[in-house]
Each structure stands twice: as C-alpha cells, then as structure tokens.
C-alpha cells in the first residue's frame, strides 16, 4: 500500500476516535457532537486503500503474465535461435554446393 495513504487513514481514524470520545464525554446540556464527517472520511480513506490494493493485485498479475511471456521468448532466443541459425547455415551451404555441381557432359 502506498506510504502516503496509510498515514492519512490513521489520521482520519484518530480524528474520528477523538470525536467519538468528545461525544461520549458531552453532557446533557452540551450541544450534540456530530462525528459523521469523520466517519465518512475514514470510510473514504478505507475505500481508497482497497481500490489501490485491487489495482496493485491487477498490476502484479499482469506483470507476472508479461514476465512469463518474456521469459519464454528469452529462452527461445537463447536456445532455439542458435540451433535454427546452424540449420539454416547448413541448408545454405548445401544449396551453394548443389549450385557448384556441374552436369556431366
């Protein structure tokens, strides 16, 4: 999780907890303490973190898939390409040798 988002959530949770504490300590003659804004801020920060985690999972899955394809391509280049190059060189040499052969007169 990005390091900037977690402290925001913790700050919002602290503010919400402080508000609820003030509300609990309020006397019957005090004005009511409204903590709904703090609750909403905590909820939004939590949802943002969940969205980021989902995106991170998706990016990781896509990167893993790409890494697999790239690995197979690298193996192809490292293993099969030299063999095919040798095979093609042998075919070219064979064709060149066949061209040099003259028909008997």
Phi and psi restraints in degrees (range 20) as a CNS / XPLOR table:
assign (resid 1 and name C) (resid 2 and name N)
       (resid 2 and name CA) (resid 2 and name C) 1.0 -56.9 20.0 2
assign (resid 2 and name N) (resid 2 and name CA)
       (resid 2 and name C) (resid 3 and name N) 1.0 140.9 20.0 2
assign (resid 2 and name C) (resid 3 and name N)
       (resid 3 and name CA) (resid 3 and name C) 1.0 -67.7 20.0 2
assign (resid 3 and name N) (resid 3 and name CA)
       (resid 3 and name C) (resid 4 and name N) 1.0 -19.2 20.0 2
assign (resid 3 and name C) (resid 4 and name N)
       (resid 4 and name CA) (resid 4 and name C) 1.0 -79.8 20.0 2
assign (resid 4 and name N) (resid 4 and name CA)
       (resid 4 and name C) (resid 5 and name N) 1.0 -27.7 20.0 2
assign (resid 4 and name C) (resid 5 and name N)
       (resid 5 and name CA) (resid 5 and name C) 1.0 -80.4 20.0 2
assign (resid 5 and name N) (resid 5 and name CA)
       (resid 5 and name C) (resid 6 and name N) 1.0 -41.9 20.0 2
assign (resid 5 and name C) (resid 6 and name N)
       (resid 6 and name CA) (resid 6 and name C) 1.0 -58.3 20.0 2
assign (resid 6 and name N) (resid 6 and name CA)
       (resid 6 and name C) (resid 7 and name N) 1.0 -47.2 20.0 2
assign (resid 6 and name C) (resid 7 and name N)
       (resid 7 and name CA) (resid 7 and name C) 1.0 -62.5 20.0 2
assign (resid 7 and name N) (resid 7 and name CA)
       (resid 7 and name C) (resid 8 and name N) 1.0 -33.0 20.0 2
assign (resid 7 and name C) (resid 8 and name N)
       (resid 8 and name CA) (resid 8 and name C) 1.0 -63.6 20.0 2
assign (resid 8 and name N) (resid 8 and name CA)
       (resid 8 and name C) (resid 9 and name N) 1.0 -43.1 20.0 2
assign (resid 8 and name C) (resid 9 and name N)
       (resid 9 and name CA) (resid 9 and name C) 1.0 -63.0 20.0 2
assign (resid 9 and name N) (resid 9 and name CA)
       (resid 9 and name C) (resid 10 and name N) 1.0 -45.5 20.0 2
assign (resid 9 and name C) (resid 10 and name N)
       (resid 10 and name CA) (resid 10 and name C) 1.0 -62.0 20.0 2
assign (resid 10 and name N) (resid 10 and name CA)
       (resid 10 and name C) (resid 11 and name N) 1.0 -39.3 20.0 2
assign (resid 10 and name C) (resid 11 and name N)
       (resid 11 and name CA) (resid 11 and name C) 1.0 -63.1 20.0 2
assign (resid 11 and name N) (resid 11 and name CA)
       (resid 11 and name C) (resid 12 and name N) 1.0 -47.1 20.0 2
assign (resid 11 and name C) (resid 12 and name N)
       (resid 12 and name CA) (resid 12 and name C) 1.0 -61.9 20.0 2
assign (resid 12 and name N) (resid 12 and name CA)
       (resid 12 and name C) (resid 13 and name N) 1.0 -40.4 20.0 2
assign (resid 12 and name C) (resid 13 and name N)
       (resid 13 and name CA) (resid 13 and name C) 1.0 -64.3 20.0 2
assign (resid 13 and name N) (resid 13 and name CA)
       (resid 13 and name C) (resid 14 and name N) 1.0 -39.8 20.0 2
assign (resid 13 and name C) (resid 14 and name N)
       (resid 14 and name CA) (resid 14 and name C) 1.0 -64.8 20.0 2
assign (resid 14 and name N) (resid 14 and name CA)
       (resid 14 and name C) (resid 15 and name N) 1.0 -41.7 20.0 2
assign (resid 14 and name C) (resid 15 and name N)
       (resid 15 and name CA) (resid 15 and name C) 1.0 -64.2 20.0 2
assign (resid 15 and name N) (resid 15 and name CA)
       (resid 15 and name C) (resid 16 and name N) 1.0 -40.9 20.0 2
assign (resid 15 and name C) (resid 16 and name N)
       (resid 16 and name CA) (resid 16 and name C) 1.0 -65.8 20.0 2
assign (resid 16 and name N) (resid 16 and name CA)
       (resid 16 and name C) (resid 17 and name N) 1.0 -43.3 20.0 2
assign (resid 16 and name C) (resid 17 and name N)
       (resid 17 and name CA) (resid 17 and name C) 1.0 -63.0 20.0 2
assign (resid 17 and name N) (resid 17 and name CA)
       (resid 17 and name C) (resid 18 and name N) 1.0 -41.3 20.0 2
assign (resid 17 and name C) (resid 18 and name N)
       (resid 18 and name CA) (resid 18 and name C) 1.0 -62.3 20.0 2
assign (resid 18 and name N) (resid 18 and name CA)
       (resid 18 and name C) (resid 19 and name N) 1.0 -41.0 20.0 2
assign (resid 18 and name C) (resid 19 and name N)
       (resid 19 and name CA) (resid 19 and name C) 1.0 -64.1 20.0 2
assign (resid 19 and name N) (resid 19 and name CA)
       (resid 19 and name C) (resid 20 and name N) 1.0 -43.9 20.0 2
assign (resid 19 and name C) (resid 20 and name N)
       (resid 20 and name CA) (resid 20 and name C) 1.0 -64.5 20.0 2
assign (resid 20 and name N) (resid 20 and name CA)
       (resid 20 and name C) (resid 21 and name N) 1.0 -35.3 20.0 2
assign (resid 20 and name C) (resid 21 and name N)
       (resid 21 and name CA) (resid 21 and name C) 1.0 -65.9 20.0 2
assign (resid 21 and name N) (resid 21 and name CA)
       (resid 21 and name C) (resid 22 and name N) 1.0 -43.7 20.0 2
assign (resid 21 and name C) (resid 22 and name N)
       (resid 22 and name CA) (resid 22 and name C) 1.0 -61.8 20.0 2
assign (resid 22 and name N) (resid 22 and name CA)
       (resid 22 and name C) (resid 23 and name N) 1.0 -39.7 20.0 2
assign (resid 22 and name C) (resid 23 and name N)
       (resid 23 and name CA) (resid 23 and name C) 1.0 -65.2 20.0 2
assign (resid 23 and name N) (resid 23 and name CA)
       (resid 23 and name C) (resid 24 and name N) 1.0 -38.4 20.0 2
assign (resid 23 and name C) (resid 24 and name N)
       (resid 24 and name CA) (resid 24 and name C) 1.0 -70.0 20.0 2
assign (resid 24 and name N) (resid 24 and name CA)
       (resid 24 and name C) (resid 25 and name N) 1.0 -29.8 20.0 2
assign (resid 24 and name C) (resid 25 and name N)
       (resid 25 and name CA) (resid 25 and name C) 1.0 -88.5 20.0 2
assign (resid 25 and name N) (resid 25 and name CA)
       (resid 25 and name C) (resid 26 and name N) 1.0 -8.5 20.0 2
assign (resid 25 and name C) (resid 26 and name N)
       (resid 26 and name CA) (resid 26 and name C) 1.0 -66.8 20.0 2
assign (resid 26 and name N) (resid 26 and name CA)
       (resid 26 and name C) (resid 27 and name N) 1.0 140.3 20.0 2
assign (resid 26 and name C) (resid 27 and name N)
       (resid 27 and name CA) (resid 27 and name C) 1.0 -86.6 20.0 2
assign (resid 27 and name N) (resid 27 and name CA)
       (resid 27 and name C) (resid 28 and name N) 1.0 171.3 20.0 2
assign (resid 27 and name C) (resid 28 and name N)
       (resid 28 and name CA) (resid 28 and name C) 1.0 -64.6 20.0 2
assign (resid 28 and name N) (resid 28 and name CA)
       (resid 28 and name C) (resid 29 and name N) 1.0 -23.1 20.0 2
assign (resid 28 and name C) (resid 29 and name N)
       (resid 29 and name CA) (resid 29 and name C) 1.0 -91.2 20.0 2
assign (resid 29 and name N) (resid 29 and name CA)
       (resid 29 and name C) (resid 30 and name N) 1.0 -9.1 20.0 2
assign (resid 29 and name C) (resid 30 and name N)
       (resid 30 and name CA) (resid 30 and name C) 1.0 -78.4 20.0 2
assign (resid 30 and name N) (resid 30 and name CA)
       (resid 30 and name C) (resid 31 and name N) 1.0 157.6 20.0 2
assign (resid 30 and name C) (resid 31 and name N)
       (resid 31 and name CA) (resid 31 and name C) 1.0 -67.4 20.0 2
assign (resid 31 and name N) (resid 31 and name CA)
       (resid 31 and name C) (resid 32 and name N) 1.0 148.2 20.0 2
assign (resid 31 and name C) (resid 32 and name N)
       (resid 32 and name CA) (resid 32 and name C) 1.0 -66.0 20.0 2
assign (resid 32 and name N) (resid 32 and name CA)
       (resid 32 and name C) (resid 33 and name N) 1.0 145.0 20.0 2
assign (resid 32 and name C) (resid 33 and name N)
       (resid 33 and name CA) (resid 33 and name C) 1.0 -97.8 20.0 2
assign (resid 33 and name N) (resid 33 and name CA)
       (resid 33 and name C) (resid 34 and name N) 1.0 121.8 20.0 2
assign (resid 33 and name C) (resid 34 and name N)
       (resid 34 and name CA) (resid 34 and name C) 1.0 -97.8 20.0 2
assign (resid 34 and name N) (resid 34 and name CA)
       (resid 34 and name C) (resid 35 and name N) 1.0 112.8 20.0 2
assign (resid 34 and name C) (resid 35 and name N)
       (resid 35 and name CA) (resid 35 and name C) 1.0 -104.3 20.0 2
assign (resid 35 and name N) (resid 35 and name CA)
       (resid 35 and name C) (resid 36 and name N) 1.0 9.8 20.0 2
assign (resid 35 and name C) (resid 36 and name N)
       (resid 36 and name CA) (resid 36 and name C) 1.0 -63.7 20.0 2
assign (resid 36 and name N) (resid 36 and name CA)
       (resid 36 and name C) (resid 37 and name N) 1.0 -35.5 20.0 2
assign (resid 36 and name C) (resid 37 and name N)
       (resid 37 and name CA) (resid 37 and name C) 1.0 -63.7 20.0 2
assign (resid 37 and name N) (resid 37 and name CA)
       (resid 37 and name C) (resid 38 and name N) 1.0 -40.9 20.0 2
assign (resid 37 and name C) (resid 38 and name N)
       (resid 38 and name CA) (resid 38 and name C) 1.0 -66.8 20.0 2
assign (resid 38 and name N) (resid 38 and name CA)
       (resid 38 and name C) (resid 39 and name N) 1.0 -41.2 20.0 2
assign (resid 38 and name C) (resid 39 and name N)
       (resid 39 and name CA) (resid 39 and name C) 1.0 -61.9 20.0 2
assign (resid 39 and name N) (resid 39 and name CA)
       (resid 39 and name C) (resid 40 and name N) 1.0 -41.7 20.0 2
assign (resid 39 and name C) (resid 40 and name N)
       (resid 40 and name CA) (resid 40 and name C) 1.0 -64.3 20.0 2
assign (resid 40 and name N) (resid 40 and name CA)
       (resid 40 and name C) (resid 41 and name N) 1.0 -40.1 20.0 2
assign (resid 40 and name C) (resid 41 and name N)
       (resid 41 and name CA) (resid 41 and name C) 1.0 -64.3 20.0 2
assign (resid 41 and name N) (resid 41 and name CA)
       (resid 41 and name C) (resid 42 and name N) 1.0 -39.9 20.0 2
assign (resid 41 and name C) (resid 42 and name N)
       (resid 42 and name CA) (resid 42 and name C) 1.0 -64.7 20.0 2
assign (resid 42 and name N) (resid 42 and name CA)
       (resid 42 and name C) (resid 43 and name N) 1.0 -44.3 20.0 2
assign (resid 42 and name C) (resid 43 and name N)
       (resid 43 and name CA) (resid 43 and name C) 1.0 -61.5 20.0 2
assign (resid 43 and name N) (resid 43 and name CA)
       (resid 43 and name C) (resid 44 and name N) 1.0 -43.7 20.0 2
assign (resid 43 and name C) (resid 44 and name N)
       (resid 44 and name CA) (resid 44 and name C) 1.0 -65.5 20.0 2
assign (resid 44 and name N) (resid 44 and name CA)
       (resid 44 and name C) (resid 45 and name N) 1.0 -42.2 20.0 2
assign (resid 44 and name C) (resid 45 and name N)
       (resid 45 and name CA) (resid 45 and name C) 1.0 -64.8 20.0 2
assign (resid 45 and name N) (resid 45 and name CA)
       (resid 45 and name C) (resid 46 and name N) 1.0 -39.5 20.0 2
assign (resid 45 and name C) (resid 46 and name N)
       (resid 46 and name CA) (resid 46 and name C) 1.0 -64.4 20.0 2
assign (resid 46 and name N) (resid 46 and name CA)
       (resid 46 and name C) (resid 47 and name N) 1.0 -44.3 20.0 2
assign (resid 46 and name C) (resid 47 and name N)
       (resid 47 and name CA) (resid 47 and name C) 1.0 -62.4 20.0 2
assign (resid 47 and name N) (resid 47 and name CA)
       (resid 47 and name C) (resid 48 and name N) 1.0 -39.2 20.0 2
assign (resid 47 and name C) (resid 48 and name N)
       (resid 48 and name CA) (resid 48 and name C) 1.0 -62.9 20.0 2
assign (resid 48 and name N) (resid 48 and name CA)
       (resid 48 and name C) (resid 49 and name N) 1.0 -43.2 20.0 2
assign (resid 48 and name C) (resid 49 and name N)
       (resid 49 and name CA) (resid 49 and name C) 1.0 -62.9 20.0 2
assign (resid 49 and name N) (resid 49 and name CA)
       (resid 49 and name C) (resid 50 and name N) 1.0 -42.5 20.0 2
assign (resid 49 and name C) (resid 50 and name N)
       (resid 50 and name CA) (resid 50 and name C) 1.0 -62.8 20.0 2
assign (resid 50 and name N) (resid 50 and name CA)
       (resid 50 and name C) (resid 51 and name N) 1.0 -40.6 20.0 2
assign (resid 50 and name C) (resid 51 and name N)
       (resid 51 and name CA) (resid 51 and name C) 1.0 -63.5 20.0 2
assign (resid 51 and name N) (resid 51 and name CA)
       (resid 51 and name C) (resid 52 and name N) 1.0 -42.7 20.0 2
assign (resid 51 and name C) (resid 52 and name N)
       (resid 52 and name CA) (resid 52 and name C) 1.0 -63.9 20.0 2
assign (resid 52 and name N) (resid 52 and name CA)
       (resid 52 and name C) (resid 53 and name N) 1.0 -41.6 20.0 2
assign (resid 52 and name C) (resid 53 and name N)
       (resid 53 and name CA) (resid 53 and name C) 1.0 -63.3 20.0 2
assign (resid 53 and name N) (resid 53 and name CA)
       (resid 53 and name C) (resid 54 and name N) 1.0 -39.8 20.0 2
assign (resid 53 and name C) (resid 54 and name N)
       (resid 54 and name CA) (resid 54 and name C) 1.0 -63.9 20.0 2
assign (resid 54 and name N) (resid 54 and name CA)
       (resid 54 and name C) (resid 55 and name N) 1.0 -42.6 20.0 2
assign (resid 54 and name C) (resid 55 and name N)
       (resid 55 and name CA) (resid 55 and name C) 1.0 -64.3 20.0 2
assign (resid 55 and name N) (resid 55 and name CA)
       (resid 55 and name C) (resid 56 and name N) 1.0 -40.3 20.0 2
assign (resid 55 and name C) (resid 56 and name N)
       (resid 56 and name CA) (resid 56 and name C) 1.0 -62.2 20.0 2
assign (resid 56 and name N) (resid 56 and name CA)
       (resid 56 and name C) (resid 57 and name N) 1.0 -41.2 20.0 2
assign (resid 56 and name C) (resid 57 and name N)
       (resid 57 and name CA) (resid 57 and name C) 1.0 -63.1 20.0 2
assign (resid 57 and name N) (resid 57 and name CA)
       (resid 57 and name C) (resid 58 and name N) 1.0 -42.4 20.0 2
assign (resid 57 and name C) (resid 58 and name N)
       (resid 58 and name CA) (resid 58 and name C) 1.0 -64.9 20.0 2
assign (resid 58 and name N) (resid 58 and name CA)
       (resid 58 and name C) (resid 59 and name N) 1.0 -44.1 20.0 2
assign (resid 58 and name C) (resid 59 and name N)
       (resid 59 and name CA) (resid 59 and name C) 1.0 -63.0 20.0 2
assign (resid 59 and name N) (resid 59 and name CA)
       (resid 59 and name C) (resid 60 and name N) 1.0 -42.8 20.0 2
assign (resid 59 and name C) (resid 60 and name N)
       (resid 60 and name CA) (resid 60 and name C) 1.0 -61.8 20.0 2
assign (resid 60 and name N) (resid 60 and name CA)
       (resid 60 and name C) (resid 61 and name N) 1.0 -41.5 20.0 2
assign (resid 60 and name C) (resid 61 and name N)
       (resid 61 and name CA) (resid 61 and name C) 1.0 -65.4 20.0 2
assign (resid 61 and name N) (resid 61 and name CA)
       (resid 61 and name C) (resid 62 and name N) 1.0 -44.0 20.0 2
assign (resid 61 and name C) (resid 62 and name N)
       (resid 62 and name CA) (resid 62 and name C) 1.0 -64.8 20.0 2
assign (resid 62 and name N) (resid 62 and name CA)
       (resid 62 and name C) (resid 63 and name N) 1.0 -41.6 20.0 2
assign (resid 62 and name C) (resid 63 and name N)
       (resid 63 and name CA) (resid 63 and name C) 1.0 -65.0 20.0 2
assign (resid 63 and name N) (resid 63 and name CA)
       (resid 63 and name C) (resid 64 and name N) 1.0 -38.1 20.0 2
assign (resid 63 and name C) (resid 64 and name N)
       (resid 64 and name CA) (resid 64 and name C) 1.0 -64.6 20.0 2
assign (resid 64 and name N) (resid 64 and name CA)
       (resid 64 and name C) (resid 65 and name N) 1.0 -42.6 20.0 2
assign (resid 64 and name C) (resid 65 and name N)
       (resid 65 and name CA) (resid 65 and name C) 1.0 -63.1 20.0 2
assign (resid 65 and name N) (resid 65 and name CA)
       (resid 65 and name C) (resid 66 and name N) 1.0 -45.0 20.0 2
assign (resid 65 and name C) (resid 66 and name N)
       (resid 66 and name CA) (resid 66 and name C) 1.0 -62.6 20.0 2
assign (resid 66 and name N) (resid 66 and name CA)
       (resid 66 and name C) (resid 67 and name N) 1.0 -40.8 20.0 2
assign (resid 66 and name C) (resid 67 and name N)
       (resid 67 and name CA) (resid 67 and name C) 1.0 -61.6 20.0 2
assign (resid 67 and name N) (resid 67 and name CA)
       (resid 67 and name C) (resid 68 and name N) 1.0 -39.7 20.0 2
assign (resid 67 and name C) (resid 68 and name N)
       (resid 68 and name CA) (resid 68 and name C) 1.0 -63.6 20.0 2
assign (resid 68 and name N) (resid 68 and name CA)
       (resid 68 and name C) (resid 69 and name N) 1.0 -45.5 20.0 2
assign (resid 68 and name C) (resid 69 and name N)
       (resid 69 and name CA) (resid 69 and name C) 1.0 -64.7 20.0 2
assign (resid 69 and name N) (resid 69 and name CA)
       (resid 69 and name C) (resid 70 and name N) 1.0 -43.9 20.0 2
assign (resid 69 and name C) (resid 70 and name N)
       (resid 70 and name CA) (resid 70 and name C) 1.0 -63.3 20.0 2
assign (resid 70 and name N) (resid 70 and name CA)
       (resid 70 and name C) (resid 71 and name N) 1.0 -37.7 20.0 2
assign (resid 70 and name C) (resid 71 and name N)
       (resid 71 and name CA) (resid 71 and name C) 1.0 -64.8 20.0 2
assign (resid 71 and name N) (resid 71 and name CA)
       (resid 71 and name C) (resid 72 and name N) 1.0 -42.1 20.0 2
assign (resid 71 and name C) (resid 72 and name N)
       (resid 72 and name CA) (resid 72 and name C) 1.0 -65.8 20.0 2
assign (resid 72 and name N) (resid 72 and name CA)
       (resid 72 and name C) (resid 73 and name N) 1.0 -39.3 20.0 2
assign (resid 72 and name C) (resid 73 and name N)
       (resid 73 and name CA) (resid 73 and name C) 1.0 -65.3 20.0 2
assign (resid 73 and name N) (resid 73 and name CA)
       (resid 73 and name C) (resid 74 and name N) 1.0 -41.4 20.0 2
assign (resid 73 and name C) (resid 74 and name N)
       (resid 74 and name CA) (resid 74 and name C) 1.0 -62.6 20.0 2
assign (resid 74 and name N) (resid 74 and name CA)
       (resid 74 and name C) (resid 75 and name N) 1.0 -40.6 20.0 2
assign (resid 74 and name C) (resid 75 and name N)
       (resid 75 and name CA) (resid 75 and name C) 1.0 -64.6 20.0 2
assign (resid 75 and name N) (resid 75 and name CA)
       (resid 75 and name C) (resid 76 and name N) 1.0 -40.1 20.0 2
assign (resid 75 and name C) (resid 76 and name N)
       (resid 76 and name CA) (resid 76 and name C) 1.0 -59.7 20.0 2
assign (resid 76 and name N) (resid 76 and name CA)
       (resid 76 and name C) (resid 77 and name N) 1.0 -47.0 20.0 2
assign (resid 76 and name C) (resid 77 and name N)
       (resid 77 and name CA) (resid 77 and name C) 1.0 -64.5 20.0 2
assign (resid 77 and name N) (resid 77 and name CA)
       (resid 77 and name C) (resid 78 and name N) 1.0 -39.5 20.0 2
assign (resid 77 and name C) (resid 78 and name N)
       (resid 78 and name CA) (resid 78 and name C) 1.0 -75.2 20.0 2
assign (resid 78 and name N) (resid 78 and name CA)
       (resid 78 and name C) (resid 79 and name N) 1.0 -36.6 20.0 2
assign (resid 78 and name C) (resid 79 and name N)
       (resid 79 and name CA) (resid 79 and name C) 1.0 -101.6 20.0 2
assign (resid 79 and name N) (resid 79 and name CA)
       (resid 79 and name C) (resid 80 and name N) 1.0 -57.0 20.0 2
assign (resid 79 and name C) (resid 80 and name N)
       (resid 80 and name CA) (resid 80 and name C) 1.0 -77.0 20.0 2
assign (resid 80 and name N) (resid 80 and name CA)
       (resid 80 and name C) (resid 81 and name N) 1.0 -36.0 20.0 2
assign (resid 80 and name C) (resid 81 and name N)
       (resid 81 and name CA) (resid 81 and name C) 1.0 -60.2 20.0 2
assign (resid 81 and name N) (resid 81 and name CA)
       (resid 81 and name C) (resid 82 and name N) 1.0 -47.1 20.0 2
assign (resid 81 and name C) (resid 82 and name N)
       (resid 82 and name CA) (resid 82 and name C) 1.0 -61.1 20.0 2
assign (resid 82 and name N) (resid 82 and name CA)
       (resid 82 and name C) (resid 83 and name N) 1.0 -38.2 20.0 2
assign (resid 82 and name C) (resid 83 and name N)
       (resid 83 and name CA) (resid 83 and name C) 1.0 -65.3 20.0 2
assign (resid 83 and name N) (resid 83 and name CA)
       (resid 83 and name C) (resid 84 and name N) 1.0 -43.4 20.0 2
assign (resid 83 and name C) (resid 84 and name N)
       (resid 84 and name CA) (resid 84 and name C) 1.0 -65.5 20.0 2
assign (resid 84 and name N) (resid 84 and name CA)
       (resid 84 and name C) (resid 85 and name N) 1.0 -37.0 20.0 2
assign (resid 84 and name C) (resid 85 and name N)
       (resid 85 and name CA) (resid 85 and name C) 1.0 -62.9 20.0 2
assign (resid 85 and name N) (resid 85 and name CA)
       (resid 85 and name C) (resid 86 and name N) 1.0 -43.0 20.0 2
assign (resid 85 and name C) (resid 86 and name N)
       (resid 86 and name CA) (resid 86 and name C) 1.0 -63.7 20.0 2
assign (resid 86 and name N) (resid 86 and name CA)
       (resid 86 and name C) (resid 87 and name N) 1.0 -42.1 20.0 2
assign (resid 86 and name C) (resid 87 and name N)
       (resid 87 and name CA) (resid 87 and name C) 1.0 -62.5 20.0 2
assign (resid 87 and name N) (resid 87 and name CA)
       (resid 87 and name C) (resid 88 and name N) 1.0 -46.5 20.0 2
assign (resid 87 and name C) (resid 88 and name N)
       (resid 88 and name CA) (resid 88 and name C) 1.0 -64.1 20.0 2
assign (resid 88 and name N) (resid 88 and name CA)
       (resid 88 and name C) (resid 89 and name N) 1.0 -40.1 20.0 2
assign (resid 88 and name C) (resid 89 and name N)
       (resid 89 and name CA) (resid 89 and name C) 1.0 -62.0 20.0 2
assign (resid 89 and name N) (resid 89 and name CA)
       (resid 89 and name C) (resid 90 and name N) 1.0 -39.6 20.0 2
assign (resid 89 and name C) (resid 90 and name N)
       (resid 90 and name CA) (resid 90 and name C) 1.0 -66.4 20.0 2
assign (resid 90 and name N) (resid 90 and name CA)
       (resid 90 and name C) (resid 91 and name N) 1.0 -40.0 20.0 2
assign (resid 90 and name C) (resid 91 and name N)
       (resid 91 and name CA) (resid 91 and name C) 1.0 -64.8 20.0 2
assign (resid 91 and name N) (resid 91 and name CA)
       (resid 91 and name C) (resid 92 and name N) 1.0 -41.8 20.0 2
assign (resid 91 and name C) (resid 92 and name N)
       (resid 92 and name CA) (resid 92 and name C) 1.0 -63.2 20.0 2
assign (resid 92 and name N) (resid 92 and name CA)
       (resid 92 and name C) (resid 93 and name N) 1.0 -43.9 20.0 2
assign (resid 92 and name C) (resid 93 and name N)
       (resid 93 and name CA) (resid 93 and name C) 1.0 -61.9 20.0 2
assign (resid 93 and name N) (resid 93 and name CA)
       (resid 93 and name C) (resid 94 and name N) 1.0 -40.1 20.0 2
assign (resid 93 and name C) (resid 94 and name N)
       (resid 94 and name CA) (resid 94 and name C) 1.0 -65.3 20.0 2
assign (resid 94 and name N) (resid 94 and name CA)
       (resid 94 and name C) (resid 95 and name N) 1.0 -42.3 20.0 2
assign (resid 94 and name C) (resid 95 and name N)
       (resid 95 and name CA) (resid 95 and name C) 1.0 -65.9 20.0 2
assign (resid 95 and name N) (resid 95 and name CA)
       (resid 95 and name C) (resid 96 and name N) 1.0 -41.0 20.0 2
assign (resid 95 and name C) (resid 96 and name N)
       (resid 96 and name CA) (resid 96 and name C) 1.0 -64.3 20.0 2
assign (resid 96 and name N) (resid 96 and name CA)
       (resid 96 and name C) (resid 97 and name N) 1.0 -40.2 20.0 2
assign (resid 96 and name C) (resid 97 and name N)
       (resid 97 and name CA) (resid 97 and name C) 1.0 -65.0 20.0 2
assign (resid 97 and name N) (resid 97 and name CA)
       (resid 97 and name C) (resid 98 and name N) 1.0 -38.8 20.0 2
assign (resid 97 and name C) (resid 98 and name N)
       (resid 98 and name CA) (resid 98 and name C) 1.0 -66.0 20.0 2
assign (resid 98 and name N) (resid 98 and name CA)
       (resid 98 and name C) (resid 99 and name N) 1.0 -33.9 20.0 2
assign (resid 98 and name C) (resid 99 and name N)
       (resid 99 and name CA) (resid 99 and name C) 1.0 -68.3 20.0 2
assign (resid 99 and name N) (resid 99 and name CA)
       (resid 99 and name C) (resid 100 and name N) 1.0 -31.4 20.0 2
assign (resid 99 and name C) (resid 100 and name N)
       (resid 100 and name CA) (resid 100 and name C) 1.0 -77.6 20.0 2
assign (resid 100 and name N) (resid 100 and name CA)
       (resid 100 and name C) (resid 101 and name N) 1.0 -18.2 20.0 2
assign (resid 100 and name C) (resid 101 and name N)
       (resid 101 and name CA) (resid 101 and name C) 1.0 -70.2 20.0 2
assign (resid 101 and name N) (resid 101 and name CA)
       (resid 101 and name C) (resid 102 and name N) 1.0 129.1 20.0 2
assign (resid 101 and name C) (resid 102 and name N)
       (resid 102 and name CA) (resid 102 and name C) 1.0 -104.6 20.0 2
assign (resid 102 and name N) (resid 102 and name CA)
       (resid 102 and name C) (resid 103 and name N) 1.0 143.8 20.0 2
assign (resid 102 and name C) (resid 103 and name N)
       (resid 103 and name CA) (resid 103 and name C) 1.0 -67.3 20.0 2
assign (resid 103 and name N) (resid 103 and name CA)
       (resid 103 and name C) (resid 104 and name N) 1.0 141.2 20.0 2
assign (resid 103 and name C) (resid 104 and name N)
       (resid 104 and name CA) (resid 104 and name C) 1.0 -63.4 20.0 2
assign (resid 104 and name N) (resid 104 and name CA)
       (resid 104 and name C) (resid 105 and name N) 1.0 142.0 20.0 2
